[in-house]
Amino acid sequence: MNIRIKSFSFIEMLFTMLILTIAAHLLPLLIKQAVLFNSHYTSTQYIELELFARDITQSIVTSQHKLTIIHPQKFSIATSKNQTYSYSYKNGKVIKQVNDTGYIILLNNVLSFRVATIATHHLAIHLKLVEKGEYFEKTIYL
């Protein structure tokens, strides 16, 4: 009597175990990378920083290169259109004023803000920010 039982062969079982082992080793790495990318791309602080740097860069490009540092937490830029853009730190926010009237909040949750000149037309802006309990520092060179 020849009875045939349908089942997996030993080679098929080894191949399946190999695939499961590779998947089990890669899964924690994939989860770690997904969490890392998710925290970076959903963070509004990075987007606000980029918009802040873009705004100041645009003001400097249209200016007559008259950068004036009033004190370490405030500087102004005189433009060719007879306007003065002032950037200052008040109450944990970095604000922008045009001709010292009104204001636009550019950054929130700022712990410290310092401005220094590197050369005659270049700025270094040192920021310390907090978001979701995490502190990070950023220096922007313009």
Secondary structure, DSSP 8 states (H G I E B T S, - for coil): ---------HHHHHHHHHHHHHHHHHHHHHHHHHHHHHHHHS-HHHHHHHHHHHHHHHHHHTEEEEEEEEETTEEEEEETTS-EEEEEEETTEEEEEETTEEEEEEE-SEEEEEEEEEETTEEEEEEEEEETTEEEEEEEE-
